[in-house]
Amino acid sequence: MKRRIAVATVLALIGAGAAALPRRAPSSKPEAPLQLRARFVGTPQAGSTCGVTVGVTALTDGDVTVDSSLPNGVTFVRGTRSLARSLRKGDTREMTFDIHVPDAQKREILFTATLRKDGTVLTCVCPLVLNDDGVSPAPTGTYKTDARGRAILEYKAE
């Protein structure tokens, strides 16, 4: 009987302690009140032209600019690669342009959206990956043991 009471007391204390643990604090870094999306129109093929569509939605009023940064080897063919507009909360704008994909090498196109309002500048970035097979190679490491004898996987700095 005493054992049951002791176990119940320990479980109650553990439960109370878990409830009193501090929650993970949200990041103090402000997020840009923008939603930025990018997608390919069609499937990018090596040696061909492919379309890209970028959309931005303002979550507050402000002046918004969207710019694209093409990696080496990828060339702009036609369309609109940048946007500068004053947007109201809920407004969505899109821009579409064509690029030439030279080969099957994995490359990343970066889109940057910046909101300016009342002297504040907030930016968000959206990557779009060309020739991404969806599988990232796992880093290789060496199996070792730490000072306590636990198994670890050690990686070399690159």
Secondary structure, 3 states (H helix, E strand, C coil): CHHHHHHHHHHHHHHHHHHHCCCCCCCCCCCCCEEEEEEEECCCCCCEEEEEEEEEEECCCEEEEEEEECCCCCEEEEECCEEEEEECCCCEEEEEEEEEECCCCCEEEEEEEEEEECCEEEEEEEEEEECCCCCCCCCCCEEEECCCCCEEEECCCC
